Amino acid sequence: MLGKYASLIVGASLALANTACDTCHTCKKFQTSTDLTVEQIDRSMKEPREHLTNMADNAMLHDMSVADIHFVPHSAELSGTGAARLNRMATLLDAYGGTVRYETFITDEALVKQRLDNVREYLALTGCEMDRVSIKTMMSGGRGMTATKAIRVDAKGTAKDAGKGGSAPVGAPGMVGQP
Protein backbone atom coordinates (compact mmCIF):
# COMPACT_ATOMS: atom_id res chain seq x y z
CA MET A 1 0.00 0.00 0.00
CA LEU A 2 2.89 2.37 0.75
CA GLY A 3 4.28 1.74 -2.76
CA LYS A 4 1.00 2.81 -4.26
CA TYR A 5 1.17 6.21 -2.53
CA ALA A 6 4.94 6.64 -2.97
CA SER A 7 4.64 7.42 -6.67
CA LEU A 8 1.76 9.82 -5.94
CA ILE A 9 3.84 11.62 -3.27
CA VAL A 10 6.86 11.87 -5.61
CA GLY A 11 4.68 13.22 -8.45
CA ALA A 12 3.01 15.81 -6.20
CA SER A 13 6.40 16.92 -4.84
CA LEU A 14 7.76 17.40 -8.38
CA ALA A 15 4.69 19.40 -9.40
CA LEU A 16 5.06 21.63 -6.32
CA ALA A 17 8.78 22.17 -6.96
CA ASN A 18 8.14 23.19 -10.58
CA THR A 19 5.71 25.94 -9.58
CA ALA A 20 8.33 27.85 -7.53
CA CYS A 21 9.77 30.93 -9.26
CA ASP A 22 13.54 31.16 -9.28
CA THR A 23 14.23 33.09 -12.46
CA CYS A 24 12.69 36.54 -12.05
CA HIS A 25 14.55 39.33 -10.25
CA THR A 26 11.64 40.29 -8.01
CA CYS A 27 11.26 36.87 -6.37
CA LYS A 28 14.87 35.74 -6.32
CA LYS A 29 16.12 36.04 -2.76
CA PHE A 30 19.43 34.24 -3.02
CA GLN A 31 22.20 35.09 -5.49
CA THR A 32 25.22 32.94 -6.03
CA SER A 33 28.69 34.41 -6.50
CA THR A 34 28.33 33.62 -10.21
CA ASP A 35 25.10 35.68 -10.37
CA LEU A 36 26.82 38.62 -8.69
CA THR A 37 29.87 38.38 -10.98
CA VAL A 38 27.72 38.25 -14.12
CA GLU A 39 25.77 41.32 -12.95
CA GLN A 40 29.03 43.18 -12.30
CA ILE A 41 30.36 42.24 -15.76
CA ASP A 42 27.12 43.41 -17.42
CA ARG A 43 27.23 46.68 -15.48
CA SER A 44 30.90 47.35 -16.38
CA MET A 45 30.26 46.63 -20.07
CA LYS A 46 27.48 49.24 -20.19
CA GLU A 47 29.25 52.01 -18.26
CA PRO A 48 32.00 54.06 -19.92
CA ARG A 49 35.42 53.74 -18.43
CA GLU A 50 36.61 56.97 -16.87
CA HIS A 51 40.04 56.98 -18.53
CA LEU A 52 38.47 56.58 -21.99
CA THR A 53 36.07 59.45 -21.30
CA ASN A 54 38.98 61.64 -20.19
CA MET A 55 40.95 60.76 -23.33
CA ALA A 56 37.98 61.55 -25.57
CA ASP A 57 37.40 64.84 -23.73
CA ASN A 58 41.05 65.82 -24.18
CA ALA A 59 40.87 65.04 -27.89
CA MET A 60 37.63 67.01 -28.21
CA LEU A 61 39.21 70.03 -26.45
CA HIS A 62 42.13 69.84 -28.87
CA ASP A 63 39.92 69.51 -31.95
CA MET A 64 36.78 71.50 -30.98
CA SER A 65 35.03 70.76 -34.25
CA VAL A 66 31.85 69.64 -35.89
CA ALA A 67 31.65 68.54 -39.50
CA ASP A 68 29.08 67.66 -42.13
CA ILE A 69 28.70 64.18 -40.60
CA HIS A 70 27.16 65.82 -37.53
CA PHE A 71 24.16 67.07 -39.54
CA VAL A 72 21.33 65.34 -41.35
CA PRO A 73 22.42 65.30 -45.02
CA HIS A 74 21.17 68.24 -47.09
CA SER A 75 19.66 69.97 -44.06
CA ALA A 76 20.64 72.21 -41.17
CA GLU A 77 19.36 69.78 -38.51
CA LEU A 78 21.82 68.09 -36.18
CA SER A 79 22.06 64.32 -36.52
CA GLY A 80 22.11 62.04 -33.49
CA THR A 81 25.90 61.96 -33.76
CA GLY A 82 25.99 65.75 -33.79
CA ALA A 83 23.71 66.03 -30.78
CA ALA A 84 25.81 63.53 -28.83
CA ARG A 85 29.02 65.39 -29.71
CA LEU A 86 27.59 68.78 -28.76
CA ASN A 87 26.18 67.39 -25.50
CA ARG A 88 29.67 66.43 -24.41
CA MET A 89 31.30 69.50 -25.94
CA ALA A 90 28.86 71.79 -24.09
CA THR A 91 30.20 70.62 -20.73
CA LEU A 92 33.77 71.30 -21.82
CA LEU A 93 32.93 74.66 -23.41
CA ASP A 94 31.06 75.72 -20.30
CA ALA A 95 34.13 74.97 -18.19
CA TYR A 96 36.87 76.25 -20.50
CA GLY A 97 35.24 78.34 -23.25
CA GLY A 98 36.61 78.24 -26.77
CA THR A 99 35.80 78.24 -30.45
CA VAL A 100 33.67 75.56 -32.06
CA ARG A 101 34.99 75.03 -35.58
CA TYR A 102 32.64 73.88 -38.31
CA GLU A 103 34.68 72.24 -41.06
CA THR A 104 32.71 71.83 -44.25
CA PHE A 105 33.03 71.56 -48.02
CA ILE A 106 29.50 72.89 -48.56
CA THR A 107 29.37 75.99 -50.73
CA ASP A 108 25.76 76.93 -49.93
CA GLU A 109 26.30 79.90 -47.59
CA ALA A 110 22.69 79.95 -46.40
CA LEU A 111 22.88 76.28 -45.30
CA VAL A 112 26.23 76.86 -43.58
CA LYS A 113 24.77 79.84 -41.68
CA GLN A 114 21.72 77.78 -40.62
CA ARG A 115 24.00 75.00 -39.37
CA LEU A 116 26.11 77.46 -37.37
CA ASP A 117 22.94 78.96 -35.89
CA ASN A 118 21.69 75.48 -34.95
CA VAL A 119 24.98 74.67 -33.22
CA ARG A 120 24.79 77.96 -31.29
CA GLU A 121 21.15 77.34 -30.32
CA TYR A 122 21.81 73.73 -29.29
CA LEU A 123 24.74 74.67 -27.08
CA ALA A 124 22.70 77.46 -25.46
CA LEU A 125 19.82 75.05 -24.78
CA THR A 126 22.20 72.67 -22.99
CA GLY A 127 22.96 75.47 -20.53
CA CYS A 128 26.37 76.32 -21.94
CA GLU A 129 27.48 79.88 -21.10
CA MET A 130 27.74 81.32 -24.61
CA ASP A 131 29.64 84.51 -23.62
CA ARG A 132 32.90 82.55 -23.77
CA VAL A 133 32.04 80.49 -26.86
CA SER A 134 32.36 81.40 -30.52
CA ILE A 135 31.24 79.30 -33.48
CA LYS A 136 33.05 79.74 -36.78
CA THR A 137 33.47 78.07 -40.14
CA MET A 138 37.10 76.99 -40.18
CA MET A 139 39.41 74.00 -40.31
CA SER A 140 39.28 71.77 -37.25
CA GLY A 141 41.92 72.17 -34.59
CA GLY A 142 44.48 69.62 -33.58
CA ARG A 143 47.82 68.59 -34.96
CA GLY A 144 48.50 68.96 -38.61
CA MET A 145 51.49 68.79 -40.88
CA THR A 146 53.40 71.16 -43.09
CA ALA A 147 51.90 71.96 -46.48
CA THR A 148 54.84 70.41 -48.33
CA LYS A 149 54.41 67.18 -46.39
CA ALA A 150 50.64 67.16 -47.04
CA ILE A 151 51.23 67.67 -50.77
CA ARG A 152 53.71 64.74 -50.86
CA VAL A 153 51.29 62.50 -48.96
CA ASP A 154 48.41 63.48 -51.25
CA ALA A 155 50.50 62.88 -54.39
CA LYS A 156 51.68 59.49 -53.14
CA GLY A 157 48.22 58.24 -52.25
CA THR A 158 47.80 55.02 -50.31
CA ALA A 159 50.26 52.85 -52.24
CA LYS A 160 53.12 51.28 -50.31
CA ASP A 161 56.63 52.51 -51.04
CA ALA A 162 58.50 50.16 -53.38
CA GLY A 163 61.23 48.30 -51.55
CA LYS A 164 59.94 49.25 -48.12
CA GLY A 165 57.83 47.14 -45.84
CA GLY A 166 55.21 49.85 -45.48
CA SER A 167 54.95 53.29 -44.04
CA ALA A 168 53.83 54.94 -40.85
CA PRO A 169 50.27 56.24 -40.80
CA VAL A 170 49.75 59.85 -41.80
CA GLY A 171 49.96 62.08 -38.75
CA ALA A 172 51.93 59.59 -36.63
CA PRO A 173 53.76 61.43 -33.84
CA GLY A 174 57.19 60.82 -35.37
CA MET A 175 56.11 62.38 -38.68
CA VAL A 176 54.49 65.60 -37.47
CA GLY A 177 56.41 68.68 -38.54
CA GLN A 178 59.00 66.78 -40.59
CA PRO A 179 59.49 68.05 -44.14
Sequence and secondary structure as in RCSB ss.txt:
>XXXX:A:sequence
MLGKYASLIVGASLALANTACDTCHTCKKFQTSTDLTVEQIDRSMKEPREHLTNMADNAMLHDMSVADIHFVPHS
AELSGTGAARLNRMATLLDAYGGTVRYETFITDEALVKQRLDNVREYLALTGCEMDRVSIKTMMSGGRGMTATKA
IRVDAKGTAKDAGKGGSAPVGAPGMVGQP
>XXXX:A:secstr
 HHHHHHHHHHHHHHHHHTS  SSTTT     HHHHHHHHHHHHHHS  HHHHHHHHHHHHHH EEEGGGB TTS
SSB HHHHHHHHHHHHHHHHH EEEEEE     HHHHHHHHHHHHHHHHHTT  GGGEEEEE    S    HHHH
HHHHHHTT   TTSS    TT TTTTT  
